[in-house]
Amino acid sequence: MSNLPPLSLLETRVLGVLVEKQRTVPDTYPLSLNALVAGCNQKTSRDPVLEATEADVTAAIDTLRSHTLVMESSGGRVVRYAHNMDRVLGLPSQAVALLTVLMLRGPQTAGELRLNCDRLHKFADISTVEAFLQELAERSTGALVVELSRQPGARENRWAHLLSGEPKFEAVSNTVTSLPSQIALESRVTALETELAALRATVANLQAALGD
């Protein structure tokens, strides 16, 4: 891992799609360029949603191939691509599944990862997920995931992958829709009191007219 430079968002997306499709639709794996582009631009199970072109994905493949993370399969009229992530990083299938979901869907809690990894690997419980995350975070050759600071109001910490370097997130806004200020409340009360006084005067006038 120490010799692997940070990957771009699209490069991690390509790698993640290859792992995902290998496990979910093995009959179509390795993937053609068209299938890989479609997988990168999926509207579901992706965060963020991308609109990568064939040229974009081809450039990402070339970079991943230079790091032996992606291989081009020989034979057939259509060029196909496969990943080599587990061998290059020396990871078991459980860890590869966790990294894949983090690359495809962004930071998540251990509970979310267990749920979202279901098609790639079925974890028995959240503690098993947390154990593999800790192993990935404490690797002697370099951490591959990091536990993020808990967000305001959140009950659990989220995890993020480090294949693109340290995650950079915009500061989460702590702004809560505030109640009207005291001045605004006082203004509303005054307006209501004025309307009430006007209504009382109207009622008094009507009563006086009826009395006559």
WONOR-V225901 format. One record per residue. N is the residue number from 1. RES is the residue in three letters. SS is DSSP state (~ for helix, > for strand, _ for the rest). Layout:
# WONOR-V225901
n=N res=RES ss=SS
n=N res=RES ss=SS
This chain:
# WONOR-V225901
n=1 res=MET ss=_
n=2 res=SER ss=_
n=3 res=ASN ss=_
n=4 res=LEU ss=_
n=5 res=PRO ss=_
n=6 res=PRO ss=_
n=7 res=LEU ss=_
n=8 res=SER ss=_
n=9 res=LEU ss=~
n=10 res=LEU ss=~
n=11 res=GLU ss=~
n=12 res=THR ss=~
n=13 res=ARG ss=~
n=14 res=VAL ss=~
n=15 res=LEU ss=~
n=16 res=GLY ss=~
n=17 res=VAL ss=~
n=18 res=LEU ss=~
n=19 res=VAL ss=~
n=20 res=GLU ss=~
n=21 res=LYS ss=~
n=22 res=GLN ss=~
n=23 res=ARG ss=~
n=24 res=THR ss=~
n=25 res=VAL ss=_
n=26 res=PRO ss=~
n=27 res=ASP ss=~
n=28 res=THR ss=~
n=29 res=TYR ss=_
n=30 res=PRO ss=_
n=31 res=LEU ss=>
n=32 res=SER ss=>
n=33 res=LEU ss=~
n=34 res=ASN ss=~
n=35 res=ALA ss=~
n=36 res=LEU ss=~
n=37 res=VAL ss=~
n=38 res=ALA ss=~
n=39 res=GLY ss=~
n=40 res=CYS ss=~
n=41 res=ASN ss=_
n=42 res=GLN ss=_
n=43 res=LYS ss=_
n=44 res=THR ss=_
n=45 res=SER ss=_
n=46 res=ARG ss=_
n=47 res=ASP ss=_
n=48 res=PRO ss=_
n=49 res=VAL ss=_
n=50 res=LEU ss=_
n=51 res=GLU ss=_
n=52 res=ALA ss=_
n=53 res=THR ss=_
n=54 res=GLU ss=~
n=55 res=ALA ss=~
n=56 res=ASP ss=~
n=57 res=VAL ss=~
n=58 res=THR ss=~
n=59 res=ALA ss=~
n=60 res=ALA ss=~
n=61 res=ILE ss=~
n=62 res=ASP ss=~
n=63 res=THR ss=~
n=64 res=LEU ss=~
n=65 res=ARG ss=~
n=66 res=SER ss=~
n=67 res=HIS ss=_
n=68 res=THR ss=_
n=69 res=LEU ss=_
n=70 res=VAL ss=>
n=71 res=MET ss=>
n=72 res=GLU ss=>
n=73 res=SER ss=>
n=74 res=SER ss=_
n=75 res=GLY ss=_
n=76 res=GLY ss=_
n=77 res=ARG ss=_
n=78 res=VAL ss=_
n=79 res=VAL ss=_
n=80 res=ARG ss=>
n=81 res=TYR ss=>
n=82 res=ALA ss=>
n=83 res=HIS ss=>
n=84 res=ASN ss=_
n=85 res=MET ss=~
n=86 res=ASP ss=~
n=87 res=ARG ss=~
n=88 res=VAL ss=~
n=89 res=LEU ss=~
n=90 res=GLY ss=_
n=91 res=LEU ss=_
n=92 res=PRO ss=_
n=93 res=SER ss=~
n=94 res=GLN ss=~
n=95 res=ALA ss=~
n=96 res=VAL ss=~
n=97 res=ALA ss=~
n=98 res=LEU ss=~
n=99 res=LEU ss=~
n=100 res=THR ss=~
n=101 res=VAL ss=~
n=102 res=LEU ss=~
n=103 res=MET ss=~
n=104 res=LEU ss=~
n=105 res=ARG ss=~
n=106 res=GLY ss=_
n=107 res=PRO ss=_
n=108 res=GLN ss=>
n=109 res=THR ss=>
n=110 res=ALA ss=~
n=111 res=GLY ss=~
n=112 res=GLU ss=~
n=113 res=LEU ss=~
n=114 res=ARG ss=~
n=115 res=LEU ss=~
n=116 res=ASN ss=~
n=117 res=CYS ss=_
n=118 res=ASP ss=_
n=119 res=ARG ss=_
n=120 res=LEU ss=_
n=121 res=HIS ss=_
n=122 res=LYS ss=_
n=123 res=PHE ss=_
n=124 res=ALA ss=_
n=125 res=ASP ss=_
n=126 res=ILE ss=~
n=127 res=SER ss=~
n=128 res=THR ss=~
n=129 res=VAL ss=~
n=130 res=GLU ss=~
n=131 res=ALA ss=~
n=132 res=PHE ss=~
n=133 res=LEU ss=~
n=134 res=GLN ss=~
n=135 res=GLU ss=~
n=136 res=LEU ss=~
n=137 res=ALA ss=~
n=138 res=GLU ss=_
n=139 res=ARG ss=_
n=140 res=SER ss=_
n=141 res=THR ss=_
n=142 res=GLY ss=_
n=143 res=ALA ss=_
n=144 res=LEU ss=_
n=145 res=VAL ss=>
n=146 res=VAL ss=>
n=147 res=GLU ss=>
n=148 res=LEU ss=_
n=149 res=SER ss=_
n=150 res=ARG ss=_
n=151 res=GLN ss=_
n=152 res=PRO ss=_
n=153 res=GLY ss=_
n=154 res=ALA ss=_
n=155 res=ARG ss=_
n=156 res=GLU ss=_
n=157 res=ASN ss=_
n=158 res=ARG ss=>
n=159 res=TRP ss=>
n=160 res=ALA ss=>
n=161 res=HIS ss=>
n=162 res=LEU ss=_
n=163 res=LEU ss=_
n=164 res=SER ss=_
n=165 res=GLY ss=_
n=166 res=GLU ss=_
n=167 res=PRO ss=_
n=168 res=LYS ss=_
n=169 res=PHE ss=_
n=170 res=GLU ss=_
n=171 res=ALA ss=_
n=172 res=VAL ss=_
n=173 res=SER ss=_
n=174 res=ASN ss=_
n=175 res=THR ss=_
n=176 res=VAL ss=_
n=177 res=THR ss=_
n=178 res=SER ss=_
n=179 res=LEU ss=_
n=180 res=PRO ss=_
n=181 res=SER ss=_
n=182 res=GLN ss=~
n=183 res=ILE ss=~
n=184 res=ALA ss=~
n=185 res=LEU ss=~
n=186 res=GLU ss=~
n=187 res=SER ss=~
n=188 res=ARG ss=~
n=189 res=VAL ss=~
n=190 res=THR ss=~
n=191 res=ALA ss=~
n=192 res=LEU ss=~
n=193 res=GLU ss=~
n=194 res=THR ss=~
n=195 res=GLU ss=~
n=196 res=LEU ss=~
n=197 res=ALA ss=~
n=198 res=ALA ss=~
n=199 res=LEU ss=~
n=200 res=ARG ss=~
n=201 res=ALA ss=~
n=202 res=THR ss=~
n=203 res=VAL ss=~
n=204 res=ALA ss=~
n=205 res=ASN ss=~
n=206 res=LEU ss=~
n=207 res=GLN ss=~
n=208 res=ALA ss=~
n=209 res=ALA ss=~
n=210 res=LEU ss=~
n=211 res=GLY ss=~
n=212 res=ASP ss=_
